Structures are given as C-alpha cells and as structure tokens.
Amino acid sequence: MIEGRTRVEVALPLPIYRTFSYEVHGEAPLPGTRVLVPFRRQELIGWITADRPDPDVQKVKAVLGVLEDVPSVTPDLMELCGWMAEYYVAPLGIAIRASIPAVLSDVSRDYLSLTGLQGGDLSSREKRLLEWLSERKGPQRVKTTRNNLGIGSIWPEVRSLIASGHIIHETVSPQSPSVKTRRVVRIVRSLENLLERDQAFGRGERQREAFGFIEAAGNSVELARLTKEEGFSRGVVTALTKKGLVEVV
C-alpha cells in the first residue's frame, strides 16, 4: 500500500456477491459515504462499507473521488441494506442502490457551474477546469467535463474549487413520470436459494441483476425507474414476466 493512502471496501451496484478493495488518500471516509471508483472500463458510484480490506490483495486501484462529506447511507440504513442483501440473497451494492434515491447512484446527473469568482491560488489542473467551464454556457456534466479534459478524475479539483467558491456542484433529480404512466414491476414468485436462481437465469446476468434489484427494493419497483434510471431493457422485464417471476401492473 502506498504511504499516505488507506484501503477501503466498496459495495458496487453489480450482480457480484462481494465488495471491492480501493485506496483513498488520507483517512478512510465513514461507512456509507458515496465514492466514485474505476471498474473495468467504466466509472461507478459505490459506498464505503465497514468491512475490513483483504491484506492479501496486491493490486488496488485508487478511488477517483469522495462525493460527500456526510454519508448518504446512515448506519441504520446500512444495517437494513445488509439485512435485505442477506434475506433476498442480493449483492449489498444493489440493496443500497434500491434503498436510496436513484439520483445518488447516477454518475450522469452531477453538474458544475461557475460562480463568477476570479483569481486565487489555483493549481494548473484547477485553472484548466475553470477555463473549460468558462468556454461553455450553463452547467456542465461532471462526466462530460472529465472526458473532454482527458486528465483523469477531476473530483479532487471539483471539491477544492467548491470550497474556494469558484464553482457550484449540483445533482439534478430525474423527472418523475406522470401518475397516469406509472407502472410497477412486482415479484410474484420468489427464488429461495442460489440453485433456484441458477436454474431460472442461467447465463442471463441482466435478468438476475434486475430480479435482485426488485427484491432489494421491497419486491416491487416502478417500471420507469427500472428501465430509464437503472438501465434495464424492456426485454429483460419481458423475460422475467414470461418466466412467471414478475408481473407489470
């Protein structure tokens, strides 16, 4: 482990029954804190857990950004999510994601905007970020900004510039569907163990993940959230319906 860094365990909203080890600069954030981490070729939002990191793991990636100072998942909620994950045989990260507003687990809803404050003792990366924002009108997505700058994670600069008053960070909530269009996906047949799940899903990992998400959400979830916010296709929902596992009402 690199000096000055601390290993933490992170629960990710994936159909994988384990947490993942990462490193953060300085002391570890409190359990329940949202963090942005690299996972394969993408970035995901996960949550720090109280689990002790495995010292035998050699290669550990660094957390890209700590997204909050106060944990969005309280100790009581974390305990509840742990119980849900165990009871429904669901990954902890999926249980957490199902228990909080979707906006808190969506990396595409974070926006940055300038305050108009000029000057200050800024790093070259901070100046570059401010310059990029100043060349565009209105709030810009963090994800888009990072991709265009091509300098890796910009969350350290974002947090510094927020503290200095140069920029504002806001998380935009998704639009709620009208009452008339709200439909709910509800579980009608439970799968009690892993053998039943393997028989039901086989290699259908997206079906397995969607079913686990619905379970963790209390056995029912709005169709719009499942498809538009969580990214499951209607084909996945249809497959679960044909297997007699869920119904759409």
C-alpha positions, 0 to 999 in steps of 0.5 A: 500500500502506498504511504499516505493512502488507506484501503477501503471496501466498496459495495458496487451496484453489480450482480457480484456477491462481494465488495471491492478493495480501493485506496483513498488518500488520507483517512478512510471516509465513514461507512456509507459515504458515496465514492466514485471508483474505476471498474473495468472500463467504466466509472461507478458510484459505490459506498464505503462499507465497514468491512475490513480490506483483504491484506492479501490483495496486491493490486488496488486501484485508487478511488477517483473521488469522495462525493460527500462529506456526510454519508448518504447511507446512515448506519441504520440504513446500512444495517437494513441494506445488509439485512435485505442483501442477506434475506433476498440473497442480493449483492449489498451494492444493489440493496443500497442502490434500491434503498436510496434515491436513484439520483445518488447512484447516477454518475450522469446527473452531477453538474458544475457551474461557475460562480463568477469568482476570479483569481486565487491560488489555483493549481494548473489542473484547477485553472484548466477546469475553470477555463473549460467551464468558462468556454461553455454556457450553463452547467456542465456534466461532471462526466462530460467535463472529465472526458473532454479534459482527458486528465483523469478524475477531476473530483479532487479539483471539483471539491477544492474549487467548491470550497474556494467558491469558484464553482457550484456542484449540483445533482439534478433529480430525474423527472418523475413520470406522470401518475397516469404512466406509472407502472410497477414491476412486482415479484410474484414468485420468489427464488429461495436459494442460489440453485433456484436462481441458477436454474431460472437465469442461467447465463442471463446476468441482466435478468438476475441483476434486475430480479435482485434489484426488485427484491432489494427494493421491497419486491416491487419497483416502478417500471420507469425507474427500472428501465430509464434510471437503472438501465434495464431493457424492456426485454429483460422485464419481458423475460422475467414476466414470461418466466412467471417471476414478475408481473407489470401492473 
